[in-house]
Amino acid sequence: MKLRSYELVQKGFHLTCTSMFHVDLLLLFQMFADNNLEVHRESLDAIPQQLSTPSRIF
């Protein structure tokens, strides 16, 4: 019976670690997505400035 409870504790610990790891991954992905949005927002803000400044093609 002792071995059984040890296995359960081990499985529970493993599950906790995995879920914590997934949460970390989600947070990392969220940070990356927010950062990406910020970059896109900056580049979108820069487009009207680029359009308003006349650039020579030739």
N, C-alpha and C positions, 0 to 999 in steps of 0.2 A: 504493500500500500504506500510505503514511503516513496518508493521509486515512481509510482504513478503520480503522486502530487509533485514530485520534482520535475517530471516530464511536463505536467500542466504549467508549472511556474516557468519552465524553460520556453514552452510554446507561447505563453502570455508575454514573456519578456521579448521574445522574437517578434510577436505581433506589434507590441508597443514600439519597438525599434523601427520596424518597417513603416508603421503609420507615421511616426515622427519623421522618418526619412522622406516620406511622401509629402508631408506638410512642408518640410524644408524645400523640397523640389518645387512645390506649388508657390511658395513664397518667392523663391528664386525666379521662377517663371514670371510671376506677377511683377517683380521688380524690373525684370528684363522688358516686359511688355510696357510698363509705365515709362521706362527709359526710352524705349522705341517710339512711343507716342510723343514724348517730349521732343525727340529728334525730328519726327515728322512735322510737329507743330512749328518748330523753328524753321524748317525748310519751307513749310507752307507760308509762314510769315515773310520769308525772304522772296517769295515769288512776285508779289506786287512791286517790291522794290526793284527787282530785276526787270520787270516789265516797264516800270516808269522811267528807268534810266535807259536812254537810247544807246544801243550798242551797234557798232558798225559791223556789217557782215563781211565787207570787202576790206 
